[in-house]
Amino acid sequence: MYVCWRYSLRTESRGLAAGLRLFGLGTGLAWVFWFAYLLKALFASTWAMPALPLLMNLHGLLRAAAILVPTLFTLRHALADTATAWRLWPLWRDLVQAVPYVVLSRPRAGRVLELLWPPVPRNMLVYRKVIETRDAILILGEYVAPGVPELARGHVAGSRIPERWHTAAALACVLKEARRAKLAGLPGRPAQAPALELPAVMQISEEGGGLRDEARFLVDVARAYASPETSAFAPATGTA
């Protein structure tokens, strides 16, 4: 029981920690069960006998839960990844159409097929989508015309988009214009291009930080990318 508790404090997996603690608790109940029988054998003590069947039932229940809980955590993680990949897919599709060479594996034909039969191991699906989307954003940064990021921020500030999504919406506006320029065959500016200011969450991820935080931010970008406010952005005329 002590070993289970000690190792549950060392692991970073919440599911494994919960499983170890339940297993340890079940082991503790089994110890109480056999200790009561030892007292009966040595001292003819029977006061604990009526509770022993309940102890063994709880022991079995906790052992079963110790196996089930990590499985439920894994299932929850898989469902969350599937939902993230589903929401990222429209943004990812549009960006990789403009820069298809960032895709590491040949994609499936359609969002549903991509999720049911992913071209990569399922536990790597969100990771690959985030990496490929970020690579596409960096490349499309070469096609951002001067002044467009400032116009995008002004457009978003004057829209009905909630303030907490302003950064994501401004990036979505810039990406739409950069994609149009790339697909129109306009030349990029790899040397003298204005730096595309990536949000801090994406800069941290480039240094090996939180993939989950970056995925959540890109989901916000994908939501803004499909919104009418972003579609109304027209930097060529300087209007919003």
Order of alpha helices (4+ residues) and beta strands (2+ residues): alpha-alpha-alpha-alpha-alpha-alpha-alpha-alpha-alpha-alpha
